[in-house]
Amino acid sequence: MQLHEISRHFGAGHTRVTALEDVSLQVAPGELVAVMGPSGSGKSTMLACAAGLDEPSSGRVQVGQQVLTGLSDDALTETRRKHIGFVFQSYNLLPSLTAADNIRLPFELGGDRPDETRIAELVERLRIGDRLDHLPGALSGGQQQRVAIARALTTRPNVVFADEPTGALDTASAREVLDLLAEEAALGQAIMLVTHDPMVAARASRIVFLQDGRVQREVSGLSAEQIATEMVQLAGASR
């Protein structure tokens, strides 16, 4: 996945707001990259542009050999279905479908036979086997998040984007999810997640710090304590 000098502006004239400014970033297969920054730094906007859920005002987004920028809605939908998984902070499960049907949804939308072996593996790893026949409204926030993670991973997409994937989870569940994401990356997926949690970011192979819509620095090998210090400094320096 590559971002090449993408910018995202909202509004025009004196009311124009710049969410991203000339952001370039690459996440290679096998990498688990964490994106951090103060509130309003552009993290979620960058994730949405990278996943083809939002159109940058300028620049180029590429997933594998496919340039997303400028694609028609139909072509973009097809590319996202085949190559991209997304874990939303708000889960985005369909309320009328059971947990099991939500997990199978990417297969159903593509007219493909669900990979029941893969689904069973994810269900076991995420400990949601006893909740599969429940509608989302009957699940806790943490259970909904784990269903959403299973849905994002089930088709083995080339790249997975996750917006605060451990935000609704307890410490033990968060550790299990991070273990799973790290294993998926090791098998060749590119994974980019947004997080505010230094413990989560410390598990990443690389950390990208955003500030005021720009990449401030990229680092590897920091402890959770060092990451927390970086975040405090960024927050103090933000406009």
Secondary structure, 3 states (H helix, E strand, C coil): CEEEEEEEEECCHHHCEEEEEEEEEECCCCCEEEEECCCCCCHHHHHHHHCCCCCCCEEEEEECCEECCCCCHHHHHHHHHHHEEEECCCCCCCCCCCHHHHHHHHHHHCCCCCCHHHHHHHHHHHCCHHHCCCCHHHCCHHHHHHHHHHHHHCCCCCEEEEECCCCCCCHHHHHHHHHHHHHHHHCCCEEEEECCCHHHHCCCCEEEEEECCEEEEEECCCCHHHHHHHHHHHHHHCC
